[in-house]
Amino acid sequence: MSDDDTERLITSSNKKSTSFDPIPTKLVIECLDVLLPVITKIINLSLESGIFPCVWKEADFQPRLKKQGLEFIICTLRLQLKFGLSGTILKWFTSYLSQRIQRLTVGGVSSDKFNVDFGVPQGSCLGPLLFVLYVSELLELIKRHLPGAYADDTQLYISFRADSRIDQETAVRTVEMCIDDIKRWMLANRLKLNEGKTEVILIGTWQQLEKIDFNDIRVGSNVVTCVENAKNLGC
């Protein structure tokens, strides 16, 4: 990392500070000429040693319903075995994901700090990337059943002939089998399929849709009825 790289990252980052920040982000930017060499040195020492500073592992969060946590051991093993990371860079990611601390704040009152044994840091720069790497195997699993999918929001796509009863039944059966495999994979990888938020939509001309004989599919233990419109969270 050069000073120019560090300056570009800091000036383009969110200016909002957290309660754990020893120096407000606005002040860091105003004093960047003085602080820049020091910050660059800290970053480079972290990358060279493979150790992520503990003071940067603390988080303050508001309570919100979230998906179950990701186990960092599974994540680092996947980084090593699937993506070929090793040596110092793997050590750095292991350090980044482990021994993290956070506290809960409600109405301005904060709890004691506690260890975070699962998950990638919510709102962090690396969080989305690590999640995509983590669920990469899920996309491969889906492609064994279906030609199209969007892994992050777990969207499945299948096409079939509306005028063929056999094609319709095969499509429904294929999607249901794929969902069953997704549930098993998620259970093994500490994730949860939210059946209550699962939606099914049929897309076609009105002439084609009039030929469709089914109006729902099985999702785990639930039966999900087709909807007329759905929000695409992947866009």
C-alpha positions as CSV (number, residue, x, y, z in Angstrom):
1,M,0.0,0.0,0.0
2,S,1.3,3.5,-0.9
3,D,0.3,6.8,0.7
4,D,-1.7,7.5,-2.4
5,D,-3.7,4.3,-2.0
6,T,-4.4,5.0,1.6
7,E,-5.5,8.6,0.9
8,R,-7.8,7.4,-1.8
9,L,-9.5,4.8,0.5
10,I,-9.9,7.2,3.4
11,T,-11.3,10.2,1.4
12,S,-13.7,7.9,-0.5
13,S,-14.9,6.1,2.7
14,N,-18.0,6.8,4.7
15,K,-17.4,9.9,6.9
16,K,-19.7,8.6,9.7
17,S,-17.8,7.6,12.8
18,T,-18.7,4.9,15.4
19,S,-18.5,5.1,19.2
20,F,-15.3,2.9,19.1
21,D,-13.4,5.3,16.8
22,P,-10.7,7.0,18.9
23,I,-10.6,9.9,16.3
24,P,-13.6,11.1,14.3
25,T,-13.3,10.3,10.6
26,K,-13.8,14.0,9.8
27,L,-10.8,14.9,11.9
28,V,-8.6,12.2,10.4
29,I,-9.3,13.6,6.9
30,E,-8.6,17.2,8.1
31,C,-5.2,16.0,9.5
32,L,-4.5,13.5,6.8
33,D,-1.2,15.2,5.8
34,V,0.2,14.3,9.2
35,L,-1.5,11.0,9.8
36,L,-1.2,9.5,6.3
37,P,2.3,7.9,6.6
38,V,1.4,6.4,10.0
39,I,-1.8,4.9,8.8
40,T,-0.1,3.5,5.7
41,K,2.6,1.9,7.9
42,I,0.0,0.3,10.1
43,I,-1.8,-1.2,7.1
44,N,1.4,-2.5,5.5
45,L,2.6,-4.0,8.8
46,S,-0.8,-5.8,9.1
47,L,-0.6,-7.2,5.6
48,E,3.0,-8.2,6.0
49,S,2.5,-9.9,9.4
50,G,-0.9,-11.5,8.6
51,I,-2.3,-9.9,11.8
52,F,-5.4,-7.7,11.9
53,P,-5.2,-5.1,14.8
54,C,-7.5,-6.1,17.7
55,V,-8.6,-2.5,18.2
56,W,-10.3,-2.6,14.8
57,K,-12.2,-5.8,15.7
58,E,-14.8,-4.1,17.9
59,A,-18.3,-3.2,16.8
60,D,-21.3,-1.4,18.2
61,F,-24.7,-2.5,16.7
62,Q,-28.4,-2.1,17.0
63,P,-30.5,-5.2,17.4
64,R,-31.9,-6.5,14.1
65,L,-33.1,-9.9,12.9
66,K,-30.3,-11.4,10.8
67,K,-29.4,-14.7,9.1
68,Q,-27.5,-17.1,11.3
69,G,-23.8,-16.5,11.6
70,L,-21.0,-17.8,9.4
71,E,-18.4,-19.9,11.2
72,F,-15.1,-18.2,10.5
73,I,-13.2,-21.6,10.6
74,I,-15.4,-22.8,7.7
75,C,-14.8,-19.5,5.8
76,T,-11.0,-19.6,6.2
77,L,-10.9,-23.3,5.2
78,R,-12.9,-22.4,2.0
79,L,-10.5,-19.5,1.3
80,Q,-7.6,-22.0,1.5
81,L,-9.0,-25.1,-0.2
82,K,-11.2,-23.5,-2.9
83,F,-9.5,-20.2,-3.6
84,G,-5.9,-21.1,-3.0
85,L,-5.1,-18.6,-0.3
86,S,-2.1,-19.5,1.9
87,G,0.7,-18.1,3.9
88,T,0.5,-14.6,5.2
89,I,-2.7,-13.6,3.4
90,L,-4.6,-16.6,4.8
91,K,-3.2,-15.8,8.2
92,W,-4.4,-12.2,7.8
93,F,-7.9,-13.3,6.9
94,T,-7.9,-15.7,9.9
95,S,-6.9,-12.9,12.1
96,Y,-9.5,-10.6,10.6
97,L,-12.3,-13.0,11.3
98,S,-11.3,-14.3,14.7
99,Q,-11.4,-12.8,18.2
100,R,-13.9,-10.1,17.3
101,I,-15.7,-8.1,20.0
102,Q,-19.0,-6.2,19.9
103,R,-21.7,-4.7,22.1
104,L,-25.4,-4.1,21.8
105,T,-26.8,-0.5,22.1
106,V,-30.5,0.1,22.7
107,G,-31.8,3.6,23.5
108,G,-28.3,5.0,24.0
109,V,-27.5,2.3,26.6
110,S,-24.7,-0.1,25.8
111,S,-24.2,-3.7,27.0
112,D,-20.9,-5.1,28.1
113,K,-18.6,-6.2,25.3
114,F,-18.8,-9.8,24.3
115,N,-17.0,-12.1,21.9
116,V,-18.3,-12.8,18.4
117,D,-17.7,-16.4,17.5
118,F,-19.6,-16.5,14.2
119,G,-20.1,-14.3,11.3
120,V,-18.4,-11.7,9.1
121,P,-18.5,-8.1,10.3
122,Q,-21.8,-6.5,9.2
123,G,-21.2,-3.2,7.4
124,S,-17.6,-3.9,6.8
125,C,-15.8,-3.4,3.4
126,L,-14.8,-7.1,3.3
127,G,-18.2,-8.5,4.5
128,P,-20.0,-8.7,1.2
129,L,-16.9,-10.2,-0.6
130,L,-16.4,-12.8,2.1
131,F,-20.1,-13.7,2.0
132,V,-20.0,-14.2,-1.7
133,L,-16.9,-16.4,-1.4
134,Y,-18.6,-18.3,1.4
135,V,-21.7,-19.1,-0.6
136,S,-19.8,-19.8,-3.9
137,E,-20.4,-23.6,-3.3
138,L,-24.2,-22.9,-3.1
139,L,-24.2,-21.5,-6.6
140,E,-22.4,-24.6,-7.9
141,L,-25.0,-26.8,-6.1
142,I,-27.9,-24.8,-7.7
143,K,-26.4,-25.2,-11.2
144,R,-26.6,-29.0,-10.8
145,H,-30.4,-28.5,-11.0
146,L,-31.0,-25.2,-12.7
147,P,-29.3,-23.2,-15.5
148,G,-29.7,-19.9,-13.8
149,A,-29.4,-18.5,-10.3
150,Y,-28.3,-15.4,-8.3
151,A,-26.5,-16.7,-5.2
152,D,-26.4,-13.7,-2.8
153,D,-30.2,-13.4,-2.5
154,T,-30.7,-17.1,-3.6
155,Q,-32.9,-16.5,-6.7
156,L,-33.6,-19.5,-8.9
157,Y,-34.7,-19.4,-12.5
158,I,-36.1,-22.1,-14.7
159,S,-37.9,-22.0,-18.1
160,F,-40.4,-24.5,-19.5
161,R,-43.1,-24.9,-22.2
162,A,-46.4,-23.6,-20.9
163,D,-48.3,-25.8,-23.3
164,S,-46.7,-29.0,-22.0
165,R,-48.1,-30.6,-18.8
166,I,-45.0,-32.8,-18.5
167,D,-42.7,-29.7,-18.8
168,Q,-44.7,-28.0,-16.1
169,E,-44.5,-30.9,-13.7
170,T,-40.8,-31.4,-14.4
171,A,-40.1,-27.7,-13.7
172,V,-41.9,-27.8,-10.3
173,R,-40.2,-31.1,-9.3
174,T,-36.8,-29.7,-10.3
175,V,-37.2,-26.5,-8.3
176,E,-38.5,-28.3,-5.2
177,M,-35.6,-30.8,-5.3
178,C,-33.1,-27.9,-5.7
179,I,-34.7,-26.1,-2.7
180,D,-34.3,-29.3,-0.6
181,D,-30.6,-29.4,-1.5
182,I,-30.2,-25.7,-0.7
183,K,-31.8,-26.3,2.8
184,R,-29.4,-29.2,3.5
185,W,-26.4,-27.1,2.4
186,M,-27.4,-24.1,4.4
187,L,-28.0,-26.3,7.5
188,A,-24.5,-27.7,7.1
189,N,-23.0,-24.3,6.7
190,R,-24.7,-22.4,9.5
191,L,-27.2,-20.5,7.3
192,K,-30.9,-20.5,7.3
193,L,-33.4,-20.5,4.4
194,N,-36.1,-18.0,5.2
195,E,-39.2,-19.9,4.0
196,G,-41.5,-17.1,5.2
197,K,-39.8,-14.7,2.7
198,T,-39.6,-17.1,-0.2
199,E,-41.7,-16.1,-3.2
200,V,-42.6,-17.7,-6.5
201,I,-43.5,-15.7,-9.6
202,L,-44.4,-16.9,-13.1
203,I,-43.3,-14.7,-16.0
204,G,-44.7,-15.0,-19.5
205,T,-47.3,-13.6,-21.9
206,W,-50.9,-13.7,-20.7
207,Q,-51.6,-16.4,-23.3
208,Q,-48.8,-18.6,-21.8
209,L,-49.8,-17.9,-18.2
210,E,-53.4,-19.0,-18.9
211,K,-52.0,-22.5,-19.8
212,I,-50.2,-23.0,-16.4
213,D,-51.9,-25.6,-14.3
214,F,-50.0,-25.1,-11.0
215,N,-50.1,-22.1,-8.7
216,D,-47.7,-23.1,-5.9
217,I,-44.6,-25.1,-5.0
218,R,-43.3,-26.8,-1.9
219,V,-40.6,-25.0,0.0
220,G,-39.5,-27.2,2.9
221,S,-42.5,-27.8,5.1
222,N,-44.4,-24.8,3.6
223,V,-46.4,-24.4,0.4
224,V,-45.7,-21.1,-1.4
225,T,-48.3,-19.7,-3.7
226,C,-47.3,-17.8,-6.8
227,V,-47.4,-14.0,-6.6
228,E,-48.2,-11.5,-9.3
229,N,-45.1,-9.3,-8.5
230,A,-41.9,-9.6,-6.5
231,K,-39.1,-7.3,-5.5
232,N,-35.8,-8.2,-7.0
233,L,-33.3,-7.6,-4.2
234,G,-30.4,-8.4,-6.4
235,C,-30.8,-5.2,-8.5
